[in-house]
Amino acid sequence: MCIAIPGKIISVDGQHAQVDFSGNVVKVNVGIITPEVGKYVLVHAGCAIEVMDKDKAEELIMLFAELEEAEAEWKEQAQPSD
């Protein structure tokens, strides 16, 4: 299964950009898109593959956060009681 994650471009330097993923800043290849600071991009395997609408990106970010919370709760409940 492949997954792409939305992030916000905070700086651009040629074919690369610094992209913020909820506080984690990562260097991303932006060679196949037209990058702009402040825009959201969908990133897969270190490459920005699509410029996204802000509302759609924020919705996906929220959904990923909810999934992480649900996983943490599930792991907590799955641990045997002492």
N, C-alpha and C positions, 0 to 999 in steps of 0.2 A: 504494500500500500504506500502510495506517495502522498505527501502533505505539503502544502504551501502556507506560509505564515505572513500575515500583514504586518508592516512596520512603516514608520514615518521617516522620510529622508531628512537628515539634519545637516548634511554637507555633501558636496559633490566635488570630486577631483578626477577629471578625465573619465575613464571607463569604470570608476569605482565611486561608491557613496558610503557614508556612514549612515546606518539605518538604526533607528531606535525601536526595539521590540520590548515595550513595557519596562524601560529602564536598562535593558541590555543593549549596548551599542555594538554593532557588528559591521565589518567592512563587507560590502556586497558589490558584485559585478552588475553594472547597469548598462552594459553594452547593447542590449536589444530593446531598450526603452528610451524615452526622452525624459531624463530625470530632472526634477525641480525640487529645491529645498521646500519643505513643508507639505509635499505631496505624499500620499500613502502608496506603497507598492506591495505586491504579492511576491514573496520570495520563496524559491525552491532550490535546494542544494547550492546556496550561496549566490544565486543569480536572481535578479529582479525580472519577473516574467510578465508583469502587467502593472500599469498605473491604475489605482483603484479610486473609486468615489469615497470620500471621507466617511460618510454615513455607513456604507457597506463595510469598510475596513473596521470602524469602531464596533459595529455589530459582531463581526467575526472575532475581534479581540475580546469582547465580552463573553462570547460563547466559549472560547478557549479557556478563559478564566473560570467559568462555571464548570467546565469539564475537569479542570485541575482540582477545584474544590470538591467535586463529587468523588474523584479518585482518592483524594486524601481522606475523605469521610469513609469511603468503602474500605480502605486499607486499615483505618483505625478500628472499624467494626469487625474486620476479619481477624484481627489479632486475638489470640486466646486470652481469656481473663486469668489472672493469677489467683 
